[in-house]
């Protein structure tokens, strides 16, 4: 690199009939990731091996269960046969069809030298320099595409935002444009995923590549590699722990540290196909990236599944489903790197797996037929949530009297869709309590349920839950879900959100409002400087932003809002805030003069139209 640091890469080229690298130039697909090329090579050899690979793919192909105790395990297993790992690692079919594939270890990981600086500007510059190096090679025809899943999807978007001339197309699976609100400090609270993920990447970065270990030792590269690892043996982990314990590290708050790492999506000119999931770690970005891309539909595409971080593509390849991920990837690069008129630009451009429904293609998200509606939280019993801490209702008007509903933090969130989300979907293998049945977690909820809908009712887009809350301490910790309740009482989480009371300050310039002036997508500052005091026993207004989603309530189903005092391990409150909260009782104050309500977009008649915007937009 320009600063003298050596990155290591694998270059896979098409072969001629004699098995020798073809001398012809080809477009190049670049994957830059921190998970160690040696491990990716192992995945490739395992999945394509004549023995074990055939068995794995064969078993994965038979795992078609959609219901029952094995449904979650089946979802995770199907990914081995639906193209995900071809996108993540070596894509043999892509190379055989006339592409060069280049896989690079991120600086400070795998066999690359230097210090790992997570998604930093230096790392972004590395991607640009690698692209420029590729474009100058005789085996490159001048066109480069980038592909990636998760981290490598993020750095693909980062590189595209810097506009290197040779980069023509991006295929990004479950990337993020805002890691702060997606997963790092959602609502002002860290998540259990980040330390777990950091520990994993820091562990695999210590594994040298066995294919080159001896040569590296003889050249002296192994010494330089080891020296760099010793300079940063556990990147970010000590500072994250210090921040969690003391709140004295800037990575616990929104900070310029994160601004440097957030791709400027609006600057991207390369044709971009994004794949996301409603319950992904980066759920907000599933639709957010597409929304920020400044290019015509078709040149940008969005596909969002009803899934998690570790199961993209598991619902592809069947009847009335999208093609497999590797098929979409090849079609995308064929169109934008080889100029093959395959019509992929006319696919979608918005392809959604509607929760409670099926797959659909359209031109808009949210769907055009929805309008802004509002449902108020009322104390009246719905008769559908006797198991909850409080069984309330959702109605078109607030109750005329003041009611104080009390709740406390508990540990029931350990078995919940929140937990499945934060652990990337792995817990769904343990049963429906982690995916389709929220009844266990709801025992600690203040629950509010609507009347049943009389016809299929779509909900599409962002939501905002305004709450009037109080605590007899100096911090309040709030987590919420919006659920689809079936006639048999099964409550399935559609979307979620969280906020600490001290982080309630709204960034009005970045928040979004409906034409009527109703807040539908709240953006909070989440910085140390913008935190607000939480007076004991005095109600304050908070706006909890919920991840945008797309769902349909079938006839007879109901909409439900569940309000919790925390949801561990999805949201980990930092120790200083825990001390302020002291585990004390929290209150939801239902006051007709300061009502609590859900604002959402729907094509049904569940709610009422919101009143015009108030003149006071900042939180009290």
C-alpha positions in Angstrom: 0.0 0.0 0.0 1.0 3.6 -0.3 2.2 3.6 3.3 4.4 0.6 2.9 2.0 -2.0 4.5 1.7 -5.3 2.6 -1.7 -6.8 2.0 -2.1 -10.4 1.0 -4.5 -11.6 -1.6 -5.6 -14.7 -3.6 -6.1 -14.2 -7.3 -8.3 -16.8 -9.1 -8.2 -16.7 -12.9 -10.1 -18.6 -15.6 -8.1 -21.5 -17.0 -7.6 -22.7 -20.6 -8.1 -26.3 -21.7 -4.6 -27.2 -20.4 -5.5 -25.9 -16.9 -3.2 -22.9 -17.3 -4.3 -19.3 -16.5 -5.9 -17.8 -19.5 -4.0 -14.8 -21.0 -7.1 -13.0 -22.0 -8.2 -10.0 -19.8 -11.4 -10.4 -17.9 -13.5 -8.2 -15.5 -12.5 -8.7 -11.9 -14.6 -9.3 -8.8 -13.0 -8.1 -5.6 -13.8 -9.3 -2.0 -12.0 -7.5 0.9 -12.8 -9.1 4.2 -11.3 -9.6 7.7 -12.2 -13.3 8.2 -8.9 -14.8 7.0 -8.6 -16.1 3.5 -7.3 -19.4 4.9 -10.7 -20.0 6.5 -12.6 -19.0 3.3 -10.4 -21.4 1.4 -11.3 -24.1 3.9 -15.0 -23.3 3.3 -14.6 -23.6 -0.4 -12.7 -26.9 -0.3 -15.2 -28.4 2.1 -18.3 -27.3 0.2 -16.9 -28.3 -3.2 -15.2 -31.5 -2.1 -16.3 -34.6 -3.9 -17.2 -36.3 -0.6 -18.2 -34.1 2.3 -19.2 -31.2 0.1 -21.7 -33.3 -1.8 -23.1 -34.6 1.5 -23.5 -31.1 3.0 -25.2 -29.7 -0.1 -27.4 -32.7 -0.4 -28.6 -32.5 3.2 -29.0 -28.7 2.9 -31.2 -29.2 -0.1 -33.6 -31.5 1.8 -34.1 -29.1 4.7 -37.4 -27.6 3.5 -39.3 -27.5 6.8 -41.2 -24.2 7.3 -42.9 -25.2 10.5 -42.2 -27.4 13.5 -39.2 -27.7 15.9 -36.7 -28.0 13.1 -37.8 -25.0 11.0 -35.2 -22.7 12.4 -32.4 -25.2 11.9 -33.6 -25.8 8.4 -33.4 -22.1 7.5 -29.8 -21.9 8.6 -28.8 -25.2 6.9 -30.4 -24.2 3.6 -27.8 -21.4 3.1 -25.2 -24.0 2.3 -27.1 -24.9 -0.9 -28.5 -21.5 -1.9 -25.5 -19.5 -3.1 -24.6 -17.6 0.1 -21.1 -19.0 0.5 -20.3 -18.5 -3.2 -21.0 -14.8 -2.6 -19.0 -14.8 0.7 -16.0 -16.7 -0.6 -14.7 -18.3 -3.7 -17.4 -18.4 -6.5 -16.1 -21.1 -8.9 -19.0 -20.7 -11.3 -18.3 -17.0 -11.6 -14.7 -17.6 -12.5 -15.6 -20.4 -14.9 -18.0 -18.0 -16.7 -15.2 -15.5 -17.4 -14.3 -13.5 -14.3 -11.2 -13.1 -12.3 -11.8 -13.2 -8.5 -9.5 -11.4 -6.1 -9.8 -12.0 -2.3 -7.9 -9.7 0.0 -7.3 -9.9 3.7 -8.1 -6.6 5.4 -5.1 -4.8 6.8 -4.2 -6.3 10.2 -6.2 -9.5 9.6 -5.5 -12.9 7.9 -2.1 -12.8 6.3 -2.0 -9.1 5.7 0.4 -6.9 7.6 -0.4 -3.7 9.6 -2.9 -2.9 12.4 -6.6 -3.7 12.0 -8.4 -0.3 12.1 -12.0 -1.3 11.7 -13.5 0.2 8.6 -11.3 3.3 9.0 -10.4 5.8 6.3 -7.0 4.1 5.9 -8.8 0.8 5.3 -11.0 2.5 2.7 -8.0 3.9 1.0 -6.6 0.4 0.9 -9.6 -0.7 -1.1 -9.2 2.1 -3.6 -5.5 1.3 -4.0 -6.3 -2.4 -4.5 -8.9 -1.5 -7.2 -6.3 0.7 -9.0 -3.7 -2.1 -8.8 -6.2 -4.6 -10.2 -7.2 -2.3 -13.1 -3.5 -2.1 -14.1 -3.0 -5.9 -14.3 -2.8 -7.5 -17.8 -5.5 -10.1 -16.7 -8.0 -7.3 -16.0 -10.1 -5.7 -18.8 -10.4 -2.5 -16.9 -13.7 -3.3 -15.1 -14.0 -4.1 -11.4 -16.9 -5.2 -9.3 -17.0 -5.6 -5.5 -19.0 -8.2 -3.6 -19.4 -9.0 0.0 -21.5 -10.1 2.9 -21.6 -8.2 6.2 -18.2 -6.5 6.9 -17.1 -6.9 3.3 -20.5 -5.5 2.1 -19.8 -2.4 4.2 -16.3 -1.9 2.8 -17.7 -2.4 -0.7 -20.1 0.5 -0.1 -17.3 2.5 1.4 -15.1 2.0 -1.6 -17.9 2.8 -4.0 -18.5 6.1 -2.2 -14.9 7.1 -3.0 -15.6 6.6 -6.7 -12.5 4.8 -8.0 -12.7 4.9 -11.8 -12.5 1.2 -12.4 -15.3 0.2 -10.0 -18.4 -0.3 -12.0 -20.8 -2.5 -9.9 -21.4 -3.6 -6.3 -23.3 -6.6 -4.9 -23.6 -6.0 -1.2 -25.3 -8.6 1.1 -26.4 -7.3 4.5 -24.1 -4.2 4.7 -24.7 -1.0 6.7 -24.7 2.7 6.2 -25.1 3.5 9.9 -23.5 0.9 12.3 -24.2 3.2 15.2 -28.0 2.9 15.0 -28.1 -0.5 13.4 -26.2 -2.4 16.1 -23.3 -0.6 17.9 -25.4 1.7 20.2 -29.0 1.3 19.2 -31.1 3.7 21.2 -27.9 4.6 23.2 -27.2 1.0 24.3 -24.4 -1.3 23.1 -25.3 -4.8 22.0 -24.0 -8.2 22.9 -23.0 -8.9 19.3 -20.1 -6.4 19.1 -17.8 -7.9 21.8 -18.6 -11.4 20.5 -17.8 -10.4 17.0 -14.6 -8.5 17.9 -13.4 -11.5 19.9 -14.0 -13.8 16.9 -12.2 -11.6 14.3 -9.3 -10.9 16.8 -8.9 -14.7 17.2 -8.8 -15.6 13.6 -6.4 -12.8 12.7 -3.8 -14.7 14.7 -4.0 -17.7 12.4 -1.3 -17.6 9.7 -2.1 -18.9 6.3 -0.7 -22.5 6.2 -0.4 -22.5 2.4 2.3 -19.7 2.6 3.6 -20.1 6.2 7.0 -21.6 5.3 7.7 -19.2 2.5 6.7 -16.3 4.8 9.1 -17.6 7.4 12.0 -17.8 4.9 11.3 -14.3 3.5 11.0 -12.7 6.9 7.3 -11.8 6.3 6.2 -14.0 9.2 8.3 -11.9 11.6 6.7 -8.7 10.3 3.2 -10.2 10.5 3.8 -11.3 14.1 5.2 -7.9 15.1 2.1 -6.2 13.8 -0.2 -8.6 15.6 1.6 -8.0 18.9 1.1 -4.2 18.5 -2.7 -4.7 18.6 -3.4 -8.2 20.0 -7.1 -7.6 20.7 -8.2 -4.6 18.6 -10.9 -2.5 20.2 -11.8 -5.0 22.9 -10.1 -3.2 25.8 -11.4 0.2 24.9 -14.9 -1.2 24.4 -14.8 -2.8 27.8 -13.5 0.4 29.4 -16.3 2.4 27.7 -19.0 -0.1 28.9 -17.7 0.1 32.5 -17.1 3.8 32.7 -18.7 5.6 29.7 -15.3 7.3 29.1 -14.6 5.9 25.7 -16.0 7.7 22.6 -17.1 4.4 21.0 -20.0 4.1 23.5 -21.6 7.3 22.0 -22.2 8.6 18.5 -18.9 10.3 17.7 -16.8 11.4 14.7 -15.1 8.0 15.0 -18.3 6.5 13.5 -18.8 9.3 11.0 -15.4 8.3 9.4 -16.6 4.7 9.1 -20.1 5.4 7.7 -20.1 5.2 3.9 -21.5 8.3 2.1 -24.1 6.3 0.1 -25.2 9.4 -1.8 -21.8 9.6 -3.5 -22.0 6.1 -5.0 -22.1 6.0 -8.8 -21.4 2.3 -9.4 -24.5 0.1 -10.1 -25.5 -1.3 -6.7 -27.5 -4.3 -5.7 -28.3 -4.6 -1.9 -29.6 -7.6 -0.1 -31.0 -7.3 3.4 -33.3 -8.8 6.0 -36.0 -7.4 8.3 -34.4 -9.0 11.4 -30.8 -8.6 10.3 -28.2 -7.0 12.6 -28.3 -4.1 10.2 -32.0 -4.0 9.8 -32.3 -0.3 9.4 -29.8 -0.4 6.5 -31.8 -3.1 4.7 -33.9 -0.3 3.1 -31.8 2.7 4.1 -29.0 2.1 1.6 -31.4 1.9 -1.3 -33.2 5.0 -0.1 -29.9 7.0 -0.1 -28.6 5.8 -3.4 -28.8 8.7 -5.9 -29.3 6.8 -9.1 -32.3 5.6 -11.1 -34.1 2.4 -10.1 -32.8 -0.6 -12.0 -29.3 0.7 -11.7 -29.9 0.3 -8.0 -31.8 -2.7 -6.7 -33.0 -3.7 -3.2 -34.0 -7.2 -2.0 -35.1 -7.7 1.6 -36.0 -11.1 3.1 -37.9 -12.1 6.2 -34.7 -13.4 7.8 -31.6 -12.8 9.9 -27.9 -12.1 9.4 -26.8 -15.8 9.0 -29.6 -17.0 6.6 -29.6 -14.8 3.5 -30.7 -16.7 0.5 -32.3 -19.5 2.3 -35.7 -18.6 0.8 -34.4 -18.3 -2.7 -34.5 -20.6 -5.7 -38.0 -22.0 -5.4 -41.3 -21.3 -7.0 -42.4 -17.7 -6.5 -39.0 -16.9 -4.9 -36.0 -14.9 -6.2 -33.1 -16.7 -7.9 -30.3 -17.9 -5.7 -27.8 -15.2 -4.5 -25.0 -16.5 -6.7 -27.3 -16.4 -9.7 -28.3 -12.8 -8.9 -24.7 -11.9 -8.4 -23.6 -13.2 -11.8 -26.5 -11.6 -13.6 -25.7 -8.2 -11.9 -22.0 -8.3 -12.9 -22.8 -9.7 -16.4 -25.0 -6.6 -17.0 -22.7 -3.9 -15.6 -19.2 -5.4 -16.2 -19.8 -7.3 -19.5 -22.7 -5.2 -20.8 -24.8 -8.3 -21.4 -28.5 -7.2 -21.9 -30.0 -9.8 -19.6 -32.7 -7.6 -18.2 -31.5 -7.7 -14.6 -32.1 -3.9 -14.4 -35.8 -4.6 -14.9 -35.9 -7.0 -12.0 -37.5 -5.4 -8.9 -36.2 -2.9 -8.4 -37.7 -3.3 -4.9 -38.1 -7.0 -4.1 -39.6 -7.7 -0.7 -40.5 -10.8 1.3 -43.6 -9.4 3.2 -43.9 -10.7 6.7 -47.1 -12.7 6.9 -47.2 -12.8 3.1 -44.9 -13.8 0.3 -42.4 -12.3 -2.2 -43.3 -9.3 -4.4 -41.6 -7.0 -6.8 -42.5 -3.3 -7.1 -41.1 0.1 -7.6 -41.5 1.7 -4.2 -40.8 1.3 -0.5 -42.9 2.1 1.5 -45.7 0.8 -0.8 -47.5 3.6 -2.5 -51.0 2.5 -1.3 -50.2 3.2 2.4 -51.1 6.3 4.4 -50.0 7.7 7.8 -52.1 6.3 10.6 -52.0 6.5 14.4 -53.1 4.1 17.2 -53.2 5.2 20.9 -52.1 3.1 23.8 -55.1 2.7 26.2 -55.4 0.8 29.5 -58.6 -1.1 28.4 -58.1 -4.8 28.4 -58.0 -6.4 25.0 -58.6 -9.9 26.3 -55.7 -11.3 24.2 -52.7 -10.9 26.5 -53.6 -12.2 29.9 -50.1 -13.5 30.2 -48.6 -10.0 30.0 -47.8 -7.7 32.9 -50.6 -5.5 31.6 -53.1 -6.3 28.9 -54.1 -3.0 27.2 -55.5 -2.0 23.9 -54.7 0.1 20.8 -57.5 2.5 19.8 -58.2 5.5 17.7 -58.4 7.8 20.7 -56.6 8.1 24.1 -58.4 7.2 27.3 -59.9 10.2 29.1 -58.2 9.5 32.4 -54.6 9.3 33.6 -53.2 5.8 34.3 -49.8 4.8 35.6 -48.6 1.4 34.4 -45.5 -0.1 36.1 -42.8 -2.4 34.9 -39.3 -3.6 35.8 -36.4 -5.0 33.9 -36.2 -8.8 33.6 -34.2 -11.4 31.8 -37.0 -12.8 29.6 -35.5 -11.2 26.5 -32.9 -14.0 26.5 -35.7 -16.1 24.8 -37.0 -13.7 22.1 -36.6 -12.5 18.6 -34.5 -9.7 20.0 -32.0 -12.4 21.1 -32.2 -14.1 17.7 -31.4 -10.8 16.0 -28.4 -9.9 18.2 -26.9 -13.4 17.8 -27.3 -13.1 14.0 -30.1 -15.7 13.8 -28.3 -18.6 15.4 -30.9 -19.0 18.2 -33.7 -19.8 15.8 -32.4 -23.3 15.7 -33.6 -23.6 19.4 -37.3 -23.1 18.7 -40.2 -20.8 17.9 -39.6 -18.7 21.0 -36.7 -17.1 19.2 -38.6 -16.4 16.0 -42.4 -16.7 15.9 -43.8 -16.8 19.4 -43.1 -13.9 21.8 -45.4 -15.2 24.6 -42.5 -15.9 27.0 -40.9 -12.5 26.7 -44.4 -10.9 26.9 -44.8 -12.0 30.5 -42.8 -8.9 31.3 -44.5 -6.6 28.8 -46.9 -3.8 29.0 -48.9 -5.1 26.0 -51.4 -3.1 23.9 -53.4 -4.9 21.2 -55.8 -3.7 18.5 -59.1 -5.1 17.3 -58.8 -7.8 14.6 -58.6 -6.5 11.1 -61.6 -7.2 8.8 -59.4 -7.6 5.6 -55.8 -8.2 4.8 -54.0 -5.0 6.0 -50.5 -4.0 4.8 -48.0 -2.1 7.0 -45.1 -0.7 5.1 -42.2 1.6 6.1 -40.9 3.2 9.2 -42.8 3.6 12.5 -42.5 5.8 15.6 -43.7 5.0 19.1 -44.2 8.0 21.3 -44.3 7.2 25.0 -44.9 9.3 28.1 -42.6 7.7 30.7 -41.3 8.2 34.2 -39.0 6.5 36.7 -38.2 7.1 40.3 -34.5 6.9 39.4 -32.5 9.1 36.9 -32.4 6.8 33.9 -35.1 4.9 32.1 -34.4 1.9 29.8 -37.1 1.2 27.2 -37.4 -1.5 24.5 -40.4 -2.1 22.3 -41.7 -4.5 19.7 -44.6 -4.3 17.2 -46.2 -7.7 16.7 -48.7 -9.6 14.5 -51.1 -11.5 16.7 -52.9 -14.5 15.1 -56.4 -15.6 16.1 -54.8 -18.5 18.1 -52.9 -15.9 20.2 -49.5 -16.4 18.6 -47.6 -13.1 18.8 -44.9 -12.7 16.2 -42.5 -9.7 16.3 -42.5 -7.6 13.1 -40.0 -4.9 14.2 -38.3 -3.5 17.2 -36.6 -0.5 18.8 -35.2 0.9 22.0 -34.2 4.1 23.7 -32.8 5.3 27.0 -34.6 8.3 28.4 -31.4 10.3 28.6 -30.9 9.9 24.8 -34.3 11.2 23.8 -33.0 14.4 22.1 -34.2 14.4 18.5 -32.1 15.5 15.5 -35.0 17.2 13.8 -32.9 17.8 10.6 -32.4 14.1 10.1 -35.7 12.8 11.4 -38.5 12.2 8.8 -42.1 13.4 9.0 -45.2 12.6 7.1 -47.0 15.1 4.9 -49.3 15.7 7.9 -46.2 16.6 10.0 -46.3 13.3 12.0 -42.9 12.0 13.1 -42.4 8.6 11.5 -38.7 8.1 11.6 -37.0 9.5 14.6 -33.2 10.1 14.6 -31.6 10.7 18.0 -28.3 12.4 18.5 -26.9 9.6 20.8 -23.8 11.7 21.6 -22.4 12.4 25.0 -23.0 16.1 24.7 -26.7 15.8 23.7 -27.8 13.6 26.6 -30.6 15.1 28.6 -31.3 14.8 32.4 -33.9 12.4 33.6 -35.8 13.9 36.6 -37.1 11.4 39.1 -40.8 10.8 39.1 -41.4 13.4 36.4 -42.8 12.2 33.0 -40.8 12.8 29.9 -41.6 12.2 26.3 -39.6 9.8 24.2 -39.9 8.8 20.6 -38.7 5.2 19.9 -37.8 4.7 16.3 -38.7 1.3 15.0 -36.9 -0.5 12.2 -38.7 -0.1 8.9 -40.6 -3.2 7.8 -43.1 -4.6 5.3 -45.9 -6.9 6.6 -49.5 -7.9 6.1 -52.0 -8.7 8.8 -54.3 -11.4 7.6 -58.0 -11.2 8.2 -58.7 -11.7 11.9 -55.1 -10.8 13.0 -54.3 -8.0 15.3 -51.5 -5.4 15.7 -49.8 -5.3 19.1 -47.3 -3.0 20.8 -45.1 -4.5 23.6 -43.3 -2.2 25.9 -40.4 -3.5 28.1 -38.1 -2.1 30.7 -35.0 -3.4 28.8 -34.4 -6.4 26.6 -31.2 -8.3 27.4 -29.0 -9.3 25.6 -30.1 -7.2 22.6 -29.5 -4.0 24.4 -26.7 -3.8 27.0 -27.0 -0.7 29.2 -23.6 0.7 30.1 -22.7 0.5 33.8 -23.0 4.2 34.7 -26.6 4.2 33.2 -27.4 1.0 35.1 -26.3 2.7 38.3 -28.6 5.7 37.5 -31.5 3.4 36.7 -30.8 1.2 39.8 -33.2 -1.5 38.6 -36.1 0.7 39.8 -39.7 0.5 38.7 -40.4 2.3 35.5 -43.8 3.9 34.5 -45.7 4.3 31.3 -48.0 7.2 32.0 -51.1 7.1 29.9 -52.3 10.8 29.9 -54.9 12.2 27.5 -53.0 15.5 27.5 -49.7 13.8 26.6 -50.9 10.6 24.9 -48.7 7.6 23.9 -49.3 6.4 20.4 -47.9 4.5 17.5 -47.5 6.3 14.1 -47.2 3.9 11.2 -48.0 3.5 7.4 -50.9 1.2 6.4 -53.4 0.7 3.7 -56.1 -0.4 6.2 -58.4 1.3 8.7 -56.6 0.2 11.9 -55.9 3.7 13.1 -56.8 7.3 12.6 -55.1 10.0 10.6 -52.6 12.1 12.7 -53.4 15.6 13.6 -51.3 18.4 11.9 -47.8 18.8 13.2 -47.3 20.6 16.5 -45.1 23.7 16.5 -42.9 22.2 19.2 -40.8 19.4 17.6 -38.0 19.0 20.1 -38.5 16.6 23.1 -39.6 17.9 26.4 
